[in-house]
Amino acid sequence: MRVLVTGGAGFIGSAVTRVLLEEGHDVTVLDNLSKGFRALVQPGARFIEGDLRNETQLPAWLRGHDAVIHMAAFIEVAQSVQEPLVFAENNIINSLRLLEGMRRAGVGKLVFSSSATVYGTPESLPIRETDPLGVQSNPYGASKVSTEAFVATYNQLFGMDAVILRYFNPYGPDERHEPETHAIPNFVRAAIEKRPVPLYWNGEVVRDFVYVDDLARAHTAVLGLNGLQYFNIGSETGTKMIDVVREIFDIVGYETPIDDLGERAGDVPATYASSEKIAAATGWRAQVPLREGLERTVAWFRAQAGRA
Ligand SMILES: NC(=O)c1ccc[n+]([C@@H]2O[C@H](COP(=O)([O-])OP(=O)(O)OC[C@H]3O[C@@H](n4cnc5c(N)ncnc54)[C@H](O)[C@@H]3O)[C@@H](O)[C@H]2O)c1
């Protein structure tokens, strides 16, 4: 298939591009490098350095592709609270520009990167796709709920095939967000640099960590599906943050102190996925155990530190 990946110079987009190429697809990466890196654009992919805001160029960039995997967005939750308009413009309006561009270019298939954040505080665990969406405590979450709604509308109006993937907590090599607000890269970096590990809620918060290669495979697994579909992408295992920290200490072979950051407003106490639905539809399941994923992640951050 000829697939255009928006945000393909980012953490997850570069892994998705790699898997697409490995599986024999023809790939174009569209990224403005505002948060991504030229070095993360996979060799073998065509690269357009362009912005989704550019609605006059979009149809020409899109024409000739069979599907779009839409990952370009701003992702930092705290920044979304400071700058809600910037987030609404880039995450919602630019997604709508993309949908319009696809309609005009005759591209009829979309995979969209959404998030478990759309469920808010879950009423029960594991979270299933039939569970209600929750109230969003920040504009980032609101931007995902809004974009999901526009994607569904394009399916209803124009018959666009659309798969919405709600990621739980991705982690792995090549995660180089600036600033980094995600737990695992911050734990690993602190441990490698022998600094105190920053931890909220005494590490009691439970999350479902999904290794980036597993997550990437989910995108190619759904490319053959039709209609409007929603899938949770998680490992189906809830892990306490403190247990992730202990695992990292075990991997590096020593412990550093904990930097107790207390409570943080807006944090949901526990989330983990049921991914039964995508398993039934495509056979996809997460395969990389947390220990193995963390070992690979520690090795990557160590190599980065060695280069610094
Ligand atoms: N990382 C996570 O924990 C997580 C969790 C759930 C959902 N997601 C979603 O997955 C997607 C990818 O996340 P990531 O962690 O790889 O982020 P990332 O910041 O590493 O990648 C996003 C990419 O999009 C590009 N981009 C942003 N705005 C653009 C625009 N207007 N035009 C062209 N390119 C643009 C950036 O340059 C960057 O390369 C995002 O949609 C994010 O909301 C991420």
The ligand as a Tripos MOL2 file, in Angstrom:
@<TRIPOS>MOLECULE
LIG
   44    48     1     0     0
SMALL
NO_CHARGES

@<TRIPOS>ATOM
      1 N1          3.8240    9.4890   23.1690 N.am      1 LIG1
      2 C1          2.7250    9.1320   23.8320 C.2       1 LIG1
      3 O1          2.7850    8.7620   25.0240 O.2       1 LIG1
      4 C2          1.3610    9.1500   23.1670 C.ar      1 LIG1
      5 C3          0.2450    8.6100   23.8340 C.ar      1 LIG1
      6 C4         -1.0010    8.6310   23.2040 C.ar      1 LIG1
      7 C5         -1.1290    9.2040   21.9520 C.ar      1 LIG1
      8 N2         -0.0300    9.7520   21.3330 N.ar      1 LIG1
      9 C6         -0.1930   10.3880   20.0120 C.3       1 LIG1
     10 O2          0.7140    9.7820   19.1030 O.3       1 LIG1
     11 C7          1.1410   10.7430   18.1450 C.3       1 LIG1
     12 C8          2.6740   10.7330   18.0560 C.3       1 LIG1
     13 O3          3.2210   11.0290   19.3360 O.3       1 LIG1
     14 P1          4.7980   11.0660   19.5660 P.3       1 LIG1
     15 O4          5.0470   10.7160   20.9850 O.co2     1 LIG1
     16 O5          5.4840   10.3150   18.5000 O.co2     1 LIG1
     17 O6          5.0800   12.6370   19.3960 O.3       1 LIG1
     18 P2          6.3020   13.3920   18.6930 P.3       1 LIG1
     19 O7          6.2590   14.8140   19.1530 O.co2     1 LIG1
     20 O8          7.5670   12.6220   18.8730 O.co2     1 LIG1
     21 O9          5.8880   13.3240   17.1460 O.3       1 LIG1
     22 C9          4.9370   14.1950   16.5730 C.3       1 LIG1
     23 C10         5.4790   14.6540   15.2370 C.3       1 LIG1
     24 O10         4.5220   15.4810   14.5880 O.3       1 LIG1
     25 C11         5.1930   16.5520   13.9530 C.3       1 LIG1
     26 N3          4.2350   17.6520   13.7930 N.ar      1 LIG1
     27 C12         3.5690   18.3130   14.7750 C.ar      1 LIG1
     28 N4          2.7660   19.2390   14.2370 N.ar      1 LIG1
     29 C13         2.9060   19.1650   12.8810 C.ar      1 LIG1
     30 C14         2.3310   19.8580   11.7900 C.ar      1 LIG1
     31 N5          1.4540   20.8610   11.9620 N.pl3     1 LIG1
     32 N6          2.7000   19.5110   10.5340 N.ar      1 LIG1
     33 C15         3.6090   18.5090   10.3230 C.ar      1 LIG1
     34 N7          4.1850   17.8330   11.3310 N.ar      1 LIG1
     35 C16         3.8440   18.1430   12.5950 C.ar      1 LIG1
     36 C17         6.3590   16.8740   14.8910 C.3       1 LIG1
     37 O11         7.4350   17.5610   14.2460 O.3       1 LIG1
     38 C18         6.7690   15.4750   15.3750 C.3       1 LIG1
     39 O12         7.7760   14.9120   14.5330 O.3       1 LIG1
     40 C19         0.5340   12.0750   18.5660 C.3       1 LIG1
     41 O13        -0.6500   12.2970   17.8460 O.3       1 LIG1
     42 C20         0.2020   11.8460   20.0280 C.3       1 LIG1
     43 O14        -0.8490   12.6770   20.4720 O.3       1 LIG1
     44 C21         1.2050    9.7240   21.9090 C.ar      1 LIG1
@<TRIPOS>BOND
     1     1     2 1
     2     2     3 2
     3     2     4 1
     4     4     5 ar
     5     4    44 ar
     6     5     6 ar
     7     6     7 ar
     8     7     8 ar
     9     8     9 1
    10     8    44 ar
    11     9    10 1
    12     9    42 1
    13    10    11 1
    14    11    12 1
    15    11    40 1
    16    12    13 1
    17    13    14 1
    18    14    15 2
    19    14    16 1
    20    14    17 1
    21    17    18 1
    22    18    19 2
    23    18    20 1
    24    18    21 1
    25    21    22 1
    26    22    23 1
    27    23    24 1
    28    23    38 1
    29    24    25 1
    30    25    26 1
    31    25    36 1
    32    26    27 ar
    33    26    35 ar
    34    27    28 ar
    35    28    29 ar
    36    29    30 ar
    37    29    35 ar
    38    30    31 1
    39    30    32 ar
    40    32    33 ar
    41    33    34 ar
    42    34    35 ar
    43    36    37 1
    44    36    38 1
    45    38    39 1
    46    40    41 1
    47    40    42 1
    48    42    43 1
@<TRIPOS>SUBSTRUCTURE
     1 LIG1         1 GROUP 0 **** ****
